[in-house]
Amino acid sequence: MPSDPDVTEDVMPEPPGAPLPAVTPERVLAGLALLVPIVAMLWVSSYDKTGPAVGGMPFFYWYQLLWVPVSAVFTVAAYLLINRDEKARKAAEAGGAR
């Protein structure tokens, strides 16, 4: 139903100190970075085999051990993304408070 052009709608403009969105691209990427190692380890059928062996160690074991440093890299990436987002939030709050 079209609105009457003579009636003005009460549209409130965003105040200068408006809250920032809770979901930002940095936070989504950080969540994905933390999700990758979890999914990799829970998908057991992808590494439930003995070959290829490295140094006599079956694939099942060395694959899981490989994910220890890889998970640390993903965790550091998530930390840096969240840090970047927090700095941007603080800068936006400081800029809006003036």
ZADO-1210 file (C-alpha; in nm, 4 decimals, padded with zeros to 6 digits):
<atoms>
<atom x="00.0000" y="00.0000" z="00.0000" code="MET" pos="1"/>
<atom x="00.1628" y="00.3321" z="-00.1044" code="PRO" pos="2"/>
<atom x="00.2128" y="00.5920" z="00.1631" code="SER" pos="3"/>
<atom x="00.0500" y="00.9347" z="00.1512" code="ASP" pos="4"/>
<atom x="00.3011" y="01.1954" z="00.0212" code="PRO" pos="5"/>
<atom x="00.1528" y="01.4595" z="00.2542" code="ASP" pos="6"/>
<atom x="00.2421" y="01.2574" z="00.5629" code="VAL" pos="7"/>
<atom x="00.6013" y="01.2813" z="00.6745" code="THR" pos="8"/>
<atom x="00.7503" y="00.9750" z="00.8299" code="GLU" pos="9"/>
<atom x="00.9437" y="01.0024" z="01.1533" code="ASP" pos="10"/>
<atom x="01.2824" y="00.8767" z="01.0454" code="VAL" pos="11"/>
<atom x="01.5461" y="00.9205" z="01.3103" code="MET" pos="12"/>
<atom x="01.8939" y="00.9888" z="01.1743" code="PRO" pos="13"/>
<atom x="02.1786" y="00.7877" z="01.3196" code="GLU" pos="14"/>
<atom x="02.3263" y="00.9693" z="01.6181" code="PRO" pos="15"/>
<atom x="02.6988" y="01.0431" z="01.6004" code="PRO" pos="16"/>
<atom x="02.7759" y="00.7825" z="01.8659" code="GLY" pos="17"/>
<atom x="02.5706" y="00.5076" z="01.6987" code="ALA" pos="18"/>
<atom x="02.6696" y="00.1539" z="01.7941" code="PRO" pos="19"/>
<atom x="02.8973" y="-00.0232" z="01.5513" code="LEU" pos="20"/>
<atom x="02.7771" y="-00.3459" z="01.3859" code="PRO" pos="21"/>
<atom x="02.8531" y="-00.6602" z="01.5817" code="ALA" pos="22"/>
<atom x="02.9371" y="-00.8609" z="01.2705" code="VAL" pos="23"/>
<atom x="03.2243" y="-00.7245" z="01.0639" code="THR" pos="24"/>
<atom x="03.4289" y="-00.8903" z="00.7879" code="PRO" pos="25"/>
<atom x="03.7269" y="-00.9200" z="01.0229" code="GLU" pos="26"/>
<atom x="03.5199" y="-01.1063" z="01.2805" code="ARG" pos="27"/>
<atom x="03.3763" y="-01.3400" z="01.0176" code="VAL" pos="28"/>
<atom x="03.7246" y="-01.4190" z="00.8862" code="LEU" pos="29"/>
<atom x="03.8509" y="-01.4763" z="01.2414" code="ALA" pos="30"/>
<atom x="03.5670" y="-01.7196" z="01.3034" code="GLY" pos="31"/>
<atom x="03.6455" y="-01.9045" z="00.9819" code="LEU" pos="32"/>
<atom x="04.0148" y="-01.9151" z="01.0720" code="ALA" pos="33"/>
<atom x="03.9255" y="-02.0811" z="01.4014" code="LEU" pos="34"/>
<atom x="03.6786" y="-02.3158" z="01.2332" code="LEU" pos="35"/>
<atom x="03.9214" y="-02.4564" z="00.9731" code="VAL" pos="36"/>
<atom x="04.1371" y="-02.6643" z="01.2141" code="PRO" pos="37"/>
<atom x="03.8303" y="-02.7882" z="01.4003" code="ILE" pos="38"/>
<atom x="03.6641" y="-02.9125" z="01.0824" code="VAL" pos="39"/>
<atom x="03.9906" y="-03.0636" z="00.9587" code="ALA" pos="40"/>
<atom x="04.0290" y="-03.2671" z="01.2761" code="MET" pos="41"/>
<atom x="03.6630" y="-03.3707" z="01.2999" code="LEU" pos="42"/>
<atom x="03.6610" y="-03.4961" z="00.9389" code="TRP" pos="43"/>
<atom x="03.8325" y="-03.8216" z="01.0370" code="VAL" pos="44"/>
<atom x="03.7577" y="-04.0073" z="00.7139" code="SER" pos="45"/>
<atom x="03.9899" y="-03.7663" z="00.5294" code="SER" pos="46"/>
<atom x="04.2953" y="-03.8924" z="00.7194" code="TYR" pos="47"/>
<atom x="04.1883" y="-04.2398" z="00.8348" code="ASP" pos="48"/>
<atom x="04.4544" y="-04.4262" z="00.6380" code="LYS" pos="49"/>
<atom x="04.8059" y="-04.5578" z="00.6880" code="THR" pos="50"/>
<atom x="04.9815" y="-04.4363" z="00.3735" code="GLY" pos="51"/>
<atom x="05.1844" y="-04.2432" z="00.2853" code="PRO" pos="52"/>
<atom x="05.4217" y="-04.2942" z="00.5749" code="ALA" pos="53"/>
<atom x="05.6827" y="-04.0327" z="00.6650" code="VAL" pos="54"/>
<atom x="05.9859" y="-04.1626" z="00.8506" code="GLY" pos="55"/>
<atom x="05.7993" y="-04.4829" z="00.9338" code="GLY" pos="56"/>
<atom x="05.5109" y="-04.2865" z="01.0873" code="MET" pos="57"/>
<atom x="05.1697" y="-04.3630" z="00.9335" code="PRO" pos="58"/>
<atom x="04.9722" y="-04.0825" z="00.7677" code="PHE" pos="59"/>
<atom x="04.7085" y="-04.0952" z="01.0422" code="PHE" pos="60"/>
<atom x="04.9609" y="-03.9757" z="01.3015" code="TYR" pos="61"/>
<atom x="05.1773" y="-03.7302" z="01.1084" code="TRP" pos="62"/>
<atom x="04.8734" y="-03.5588" z="00.9579" code="TYR" pos="63"/>
<atom x="04.7365" y="-03.4854" z="01.3039" code="GLN" pos="64"/>
<atom x="05.0758" y="-03.3689" z="01.4280" code="LEU" pos="65"/>
<atom x="05.1067" y="-03.1411" z="01.1251" code="LEU" pos="66"/>
<atom x="04.7861" y="-02.9668" z="01.2315" code="TRP" pos="67"/>
<atom x="04.9399" y="-02.8546" z="01.5627" code="VAL" pos="68"/>
<atom x="05.1545" y="-02.5750" z="01.4078" code="PRO" pos="69"/>
<atom x="04.8977" y="-02.5120" z="01.1333" code="VAL" pos="70"/>
<atom x="04.6311" y="-02.4552" z="01.3998" code="SER" pos="71"/>
<atom x="04.8647" y="-02.2130" z="01.5748" code="ALA" pos="72"/>
<atom x="04.8997" y="-02.0156" z="01.2497" code="VAL" pos="73"/>
<atom x="04.5216" y="-01.9998" z="01.2074" code="PHE" pos="74"/>
<atom x="04.4805" y="-01.8935" z="01.5714" code="THR" pos="75"/>
<atom x="04.7371" y="-01.6139" z="01.5332" code="VAL" pos="76"/>
<atom x="04.5592" y="-01.4985" z="01.2167" code="ALA" pos="77"/>
<atom x="04.2283" y="-01.4871" z="01.4066" code="ALA" pos="78"/>
<atom x="04.3932" y="-01.2926" z="01.6882" code="TYR" pos="79"/>
<atom x="04.5382" y="-01.0366" z="01.4474" code="LEU" pos="80"/>
<atom x="04.2025" y="-00.9947" z="01.2723" code="LEU" pos="81"/>
<atom x="04.0202" y="-00.9383" z="01.6022" code="ILE" pos="82"/>
<atom x="04.2919" y="-00.6947" z="01.7129" code="ASN" pos="83"/>
<atom x="04.2524" y="-00.5021" z="01.3876" code="ARG" pos="84"/>
<atom x="03.8743" y="-00.4911" z="01.4338" code="ASP" pos="85"/>
<atom x="03.9052" y="-00.3671" z="01.7926" code="GLU" pos="86"/>
<atom x="04.1437" y="-00.0892" z="01.6879" code="LYS" pos="87"/>
<atom x="03.9025" y="00.0163" z="01.4133" code="ALA" pos="88"/>
<atom x="03.6166" y="00.0196" z="01.6659" code="ARG" pos="89"/>
<atom x="03.8144" y="00.2332" z="01.9101" code="LYS" pos="90"/>
<atom x="03.9080" y="00.4736" z="01.6301" code="ALA" pos="91"/>
<atom x="03.5440" y="00.4972" z="01.5181" code="ALA" pos="92"/>
<atom x="03.4285" y="00.5616" z="01.8751" code="GLU" pos="93"/>
<atom x="03.6949" y="00.8271" z="01.9254" code="ALA" pos="94"/>
<atom x="03.6046" y="00.9911" z="01.5944" code="GLY" pos="95"/>
<atom x="03.2315" y="00.9869" z="01.6757" code="GLY" pos="96"/>
<atom x="03.2805" y="01.1306" z="02.0253" code="ALA" pos="97"/>
<atom x="03.4270" y="01.4577" z="01.8980" code="ARG" pos="98"/>
</atoms>
